[in-house]
Amino acid sequence: MAKQPEDLVVRISRDIQRTLAEHTKKFAVVDRRFDEIEQRLDDVNDGVVAALGLVSRADIRYEAVDKRLKELETVVARLGSKR
């Protein structure tokens, strides 16, 4: 005996619900992975910003030390020429 149309609709609806449930689980996994990746990118970004800050500060200190070294070389050269 052929299945009634109502039975087919119920079967198709259940298949659709099952598929949607599977997709929901998969999307939850994908969302979690994206959250983890986003967090890692935020951490990398924070690290880059911190590193750039340290490099900038080191560059400024290097310039100050270089300037002071040149001043001392000038003083030493003057003292050496007085002999």
N, C-alpha and C positions, 0 to 999 in steps of 0.2 A: 504494500500500500504506500502510496506517495505521501511524503511528509506534508503536513499542513503549512501554509504560508506563515502562520504565527510561529511555528516551531523553527522555521528558517530564520525569521527575524530575531528570535531569542538567541539562536546559535550564533548568528552574525554579531549581535550585540555583545554577547559574552566574549567572542573572539576580539572584538574591538576593545572591550574593557581590559582583557588580558594584555593585549598589545600596549595599551595606554599605561597599564601598571608597569610593564617592563620598561617602557620609555621613561617613565617617571623615575624609576630606580637608576637607569643609566644617566639621566640628566642630573640626578643628585650626585653621582660619582664625578661627572664632568664638572659640575659647579664647584665641588670640593677641590678638585685638582686646579681649577682656575684660581680659586681663593689662595691655594698654596703657592702657585706661581706668582700671583700678584704680591703676596707677602714677601717672597724671595726677591722680586724686583724692587720692592720698597726698601728692603734691607740693602741691596746692592746700591741703590740710589743714595741711601743714607751714607754708606761707606764711601762712595765717590765724592759726595759733598764734603765729608769730613777730611778725606785725603786732599782734596783741593784746598781746603782751608789750611791744612798743615803745610802744604807746599807753598802757598802764598805767604804764610807766616815765616817759613824758613827762608824764602827769597828775600823778604824784607830784612830779616836778621843778617843774611849773607851780605846784603848791600851795606848795612850799618857796620858790620865787621870789616868789610873790604875798605870802606871809607876810613875807618879808624886805623887800619893797617897802613894805608897810604900816608896818613898823617904821621904815624910813627916812623915810617921809612924816611919821610922828609926831615923829621927831627933828628934821626940817627945820621942822615947824610950831612946835615948842618954841623952836628957834633963832630963827625969824622973830618970835616973840612977845616975845623978849627985847630987841628993838631999841627 
